[in-house]
Amino acid sequence: MSATHKLARILATRSGQGIELALATESGQTLKVLASQDQIDMLVDELEDILNSPVEPGDDEPPAAA
């Protein structure tokens, strides 16, 4: 697994039947991924769950990637 980088911004655009996400880091790197509508829906659900859950003490570290 690669090192964790701090996110600078996210850009999203439709690309054919999918949605292209461009994730830019503070160090200037950009990762582009193509996702389906279902994948974006799952991502939004996951982010809503995280944002709506209480912050636990000691949650300073990111979770391990699945």
matplotlib code that plots the C-alpha trace (Angstrom):
import matplotlib.pyplot as plt

x = [0.0, 1.2, 1.7, -1.2, -1.2, -3.2, -6.0, -6.1, -9.2, -11.5, -12.9, -15.7, -17.1, -19.2, -17.2, -19.5, -21.5, -19.2, -18.0, -14.3, -12.9, -9.6, -8.0, -5.3, -2.9, -1.1, 2.1, 0.8, 0.1, -3.2, -5.0, -7.8, -10.3, -13.5, -16.4, -19.9, -23.0, -23.5, -19.9, -20.5, -23.7, -21.8, -19.1, -21.6, -23.4, -20.1, -19.1, -22.5, -22.1, -18.7, -19.8, -22.9, -21.1, -19.6, -15.8, -14.1, -11.0, -7.9, -9.4, -6.4, -5.2, -6.9, -8.5, -6.7, -7.7, -10.1]
y = [0.0, 3.5, 6.3, 8.5, 11.9, 15.0, 15.8, 19.3, 19.0, 16.6, 17.3, 15.2, 15.1, 12.8, 10.7, 8.6, 6.3, 6.9, 9.6, 10.6, 11.7, 13.6, 13.6, 16.2, 16.1, 19.0, 17.7, 18.2, 14.6, 13.7, 10.4, 10.0, 7.2, 6.3, 5.2, 3.9, 5.6, 2.7, 3.2, 6.9, 6.2, 3.8, 6.4, 9.1, 6.7, 5.8, 9.5, 10.4, 7.5, 8.9, 12.5, 11.6, 9.3, 10.7, 11.3, 8.8, 9.9, 8.7, 8.7, 10.7, 7.8, 6.9, 3.5, 0.7, 0.3, -2.5]
z = [0.0, -0.8, 1.7, 2.8, 1.1, 2.2, -0.2, -1.8, -3.9, -5.8, -9.2, -10.8, -14.3, -16.4, -18.8, -21.1, -18.9, -15.9, -13.6, -13.6, -10.3, -10.1, -6.6, -6.2, -3.3, -1.6, -3.1, -6.6, -7.5, -9.3, -9.4, -11.9, -11.5, -13.5, -11.4, -12.2, -10.9, -8.4, -7.1, -6.6, -4.8, -2.5, -1.9, -1.0, 1.4, 3.1, 3.4, 4.9, 7.4, 8.4, 8.6, 10.7, 13.2, 16.4, 16.5, 18.7, 20.8, 19.1, 15.6, 14.2, 12.0, 8.7, 8.5, 6.8, 3.1, 2.3]

ax = plt.figure().add_subplot(projection="3d")
ax.plot(x, y, z, "-o")
ax.set_aspect("equal")
plt.show()
